[in-house]
């Protein structure tokens, strides 16, 4: 048991923090809006943003390691793309860039007052989302060849990210209009909270998987350089 905890300490730590953020929502949201999961620039967005930026930082570290090892360009480019995407996602989580971009584009197109306009950002971002899917499919295949335990964590995290996006689409296109017609938004708010919980877990699994991959690669590089130095001397 202790060995399992030692080998997965980061996963357990982040899952505990995820649970704490969710509990804060249920117990403190009515007193302090900062703890409400359904909002922007709150505890959840700050915490989630830091996790996403952590993934970006780890991806940059991995890029530096593989660059030092002189590995192929495609592998280095892949890690840079992952770093860039999570740098954006982390920043977006903290300051709601996608909603601000959506607001500006909606005004330029003259659809700012159309019902469901706040969800039109998903349409504007569709090409980038498809590109990101292609990158992450390739990324998971790369990890699968090198470290399957890390690949499984990243794959589960990616599945949860996609599931969270799917819940957001359903919430915006189906559940929200139903709430408008019925005047009851309880199901919509439940779906939004579910989406946030899914995204919290997804970021945790993705971060843990990337950290495991970086740790494995670093150990391998360290042992290789020590062995090479010893043979040379």
C-alpha positions as a printed Julia matrix, in Angstrom:
233×3 Matrix{Float64}:
   0.0    0.0     0.0
   2.78   2.42    0.94
   4.57   1.58   -2.31
   1.44   2.38   -4.32
   1.04   5.72   -2.54
   4.74   6.51   -3.01
   4.64   5.76   -6.73
   1.41   7.71   -7.25
   1.76  10.49   -4.69
   1.12  13.27   -7.21
  -2.07  11.6    -8.44
  -3.42  11.17   -4.9
  -2.45  14.73   -3.97
  -4.18  16.29   -6.96
  -7.28  14.13   -6.6
  -7.48  15.24   -2.95
  -7.23  18.88   -4.03
  -9.88  18.27   -6.7
 -12.2   16.85   -4.04
 -11.49  19.86   -1.79
 -12.43  22.3    -4.56
 -15.68  20.41   -5.2
 -16.5   20.29   -1.47
 -15.82  24.03   -1.19
 -18.41  24.57   -3.92
 -21.13  22.66   -2.11
 -20.44  24.08    1.36
 -19.28  27.65    0.66
 -20.73  28.76   -2.69
 -23.73  30.49   -1.11
 -21.52  32.45    1.28
 -18.54  33.14   -0.96
 -19.02  33.26   -4.72
 -15.29  32.64   -5.18
 -15.89  28.95   -4.39
 -18.7   28.48   -6.91
 -17.64  26.06   -9.65
 -20.04  27.68  -12.11
 -18.19  30.9   -12.74
 -15.01  32.53  -14.01
 -11.93  33.86  -12.21
 -12.74  31.88   -9.07
 -11.0   29.17   -7.04
 -11.76  26.5    -9.6
 -10.49  28.49  -12.58
  -7.32  29.5   -10.72
  -6.59  25.97   -9.54
  -7.41  24.41  -12.91
  -5.35  27.05  -14.71
  -2.33  26.3   -12.55
  -2.64  22.59  -13.33
  -2.83  23.26  -17.06
   0.16  25.6   -16.88
   1.95  22.87  -14.93
   1.42  20.51  -17.87
   2.85  23.16  -20.2
   5.92  23.58  -17.96
   6.5   19.81  -17.82
   6.16  19.56  -21.6
   8.81  22.26  -22.01
  11.11  20.36  -19.64
  10.56  17.21  -21.7
  11.29  19.13  -24.9
  14.61  20.31  -23.43
  15.5   16.76  -22.43
  14.74  15.23  -25.84
  16.49  18.15  -27.55
  19.61  17.51  -25.48
  19.44  13.85  -26.4
  19.35  14.81  -30.09
  16.09  13.03  -30.83
  14.13  13.47  -34.05
  12.52  16.78  -34.92
   8.96  15.4   -34.99
   9.2   14.3   -31.36
  10.54  17.67  -30.22
   7.88  19.5   -32.23
   5.17  17.35  -30.67
   6.25  18.24  -27.14
   6.41  21.93  -28.1
   2.86  21.77  -29.5
   1.64  20.15  -26.29
   3.39  22.86  -24.26
   1.92  25.66  -26.4
  -1.6   24.26  -26.27
  -1.6   23.88  -22.49
  -0.03  27.3   -22.07
  -3.04  28.68  -23.9
  -5.52  26.45  -22.04
  -4.09  27.46  -18.66
  -4.27  31.16  -19.54
  -7.75  30.71  -20.98
  -8.96  28.98  -17.82
  -7.83  31.9   -15.68
  -9.09  34.79  -17.8
 -11.8   33.14  -19.99
 -10.15  34.0   -23.31
 -12.5   31.82  -25.36
 -15.56  33.63  -24.04
 -13.99  37.03  -24.68
 -13.02  36.0   -28.22
 -16.52  34.63  -28.75
 -18.04  37.91  -27.55
 -15.91  39.95  -29.95
 -16.62  37.68  -32.94
 -20.33  37.6   -32.11
 -20.41  41.41  -32.21
 -18.48  41.52  -35.47
 -20.94  39.07  -37.04
 -23.95  40.81  -35.54
 -25.17  37.76  -33.62
 -24.46  38.95  -30.07
 -28.16  38.97  -29.19
 -29.02  35.63  -30.76
 -30.15  32.93  -28.32
 -27.21  30.71  -27.35
 -24.66  33.24  -28.62
 -22.45  32.65  -25.58
 -21.85  29.09  -26.81
 -20.95  30.04  -30.39
 -17.25  30.13  -29.43
 -17.25  26.34  -29.9
 -18.04  26.89  -33.58
 -15.27  29.48  -33.95
 -12.76  27.24  -32.2
 -13.72  24.08  -34.13
 -10.66  24.08  -36.48
  -8.29  24.49  -33.53
 -10.08  21.77  -31.59
  -9.74  19.36  -34.54
  -6.05  20.2   -34.86
  -5.58  19.63  -31.12
  -7.29  16.24  -31.38
  -4.85  15.22  -34.15
  -1.88  16.38  -32.05
  -3.02  14.52  -28.95
  -3.74  11.31  -30.85
  -0.16  11.4   -32.13
   1.07  12.36  -28.66
  -0.65   9.41  -26.99
   0.79   7.02  -29.58
   4.25   8.43  -28.8
   3.79   7.87  -25.08
   2.36   4.39  -25.68
   5.6    3.36  -27.37
   7.76   4.79  -24.6
   5.87   4.55  -21.3
   2.51   2.82  -21.25
   1.69   3.72  -17.64
   2.07   7.41  -18.53
   0.15   6.89  -21.78
  -2.82   5.35  -19.94
  -3.05   8.32  -17.58
  -2.8   10.83  -20.43
  -5.34   8.86  -22.49
  -7.83   8.82  -19.61
  -7.24  12.55  -19.08
  -7.8   13.27  -22.78
 -11.01  11.21  -22.78
 -12.29  13.23  -19.83
 -11.37  16.49  -21.58
 -13.39  15.42  -24.63
 -16.24  14.24  -22.42
 -16.25  17.6   -20.62
 -16.41  19.42  -23.96
 -19.25  17.12  -25.0
 -21.16  17.91  -21.81
 -20.65  21.62  -22.49
 -22.02  21.24  -26.03
 -25.06  19.33  -24.78
 -25.57  21.86  -21.98
 -25.44  24.82  -24.36
 -27.35  23.38  -27.31
 -29.96  21.18  -25.6
 -30.25  21.61  -21.84
 -30.03  25.41  -21.74
 -32.79  25.95  -24.36
 -34.98  23.5   -22.4
 -34.38  25.63  -19.3
 -35.34  28.77  -21.2
 -38.62  27.2   -22.32
 -39.51  25.69  -18.96
 -38.06  28.38  -16.71
 -36.24  25.69  -14.71
 -32.44  25.85  -15.03
 -31.65  23.26  -12.32
 -30.67  20.55  -14.83
 -28.49  23.05  -16.68
 -26.62  24.01  -13.5
 -26.16  20.33  -12.61
 -24.67  19.65  -16.06
 -22.3   22.63  -15.71
 -21.07  21.38  -12.32
 -20.64  17.9   -13.78
 -18.62  19.37  -16.64
 -16.3   21.19  -14.2
 -15.76  18.04  -12.11
 -14.94  16.04  -15.26
 -12.45  18.69  -16.38
 -10.8   18.75  -12.94
 -10.24  15.0   -13.08
  -9.08  15.16  -16.7
  -6.42  17.77  -15.96
  -5.23  15.77  -12.95
  -4.79  12.56  -14.96
  -3.12  14.38  -17.86
  -0.72  16.22  -15.56
   0.15  13.02  -13.69
   0.8   11.16  -16.94
   3.04  13.88  -18.37
   4.95  14.15  -15.07
   5.52  10.38  -15.11
   6.79  10.51  -18.69
   9.18  13.39  -17.86
  10.44  11.59  -14.75
  11.09   8.39  -16.7
  12.88  10.22  -19.53
  14.99  12.22  -17.07
  16.1    9.08  -15.24
  16.96   7.37  -18.51
  18.96  10.4   -19.7
  20.73  10.72  -16.36
  21.74   7.05  -16.37
  22.83   7.26  -20.01
  25.03  10.31  -19.39
  26.53   8.76  -16.25
  27.29   5.55  -18.14
  28.79   7.45  -21.07
  30.94   9.58  -18.76
  32.14   6.48  -16.91
  33.07   4.7   -20.18
  34.94   7.77  -21.43
  36.98   8.04  -18.24
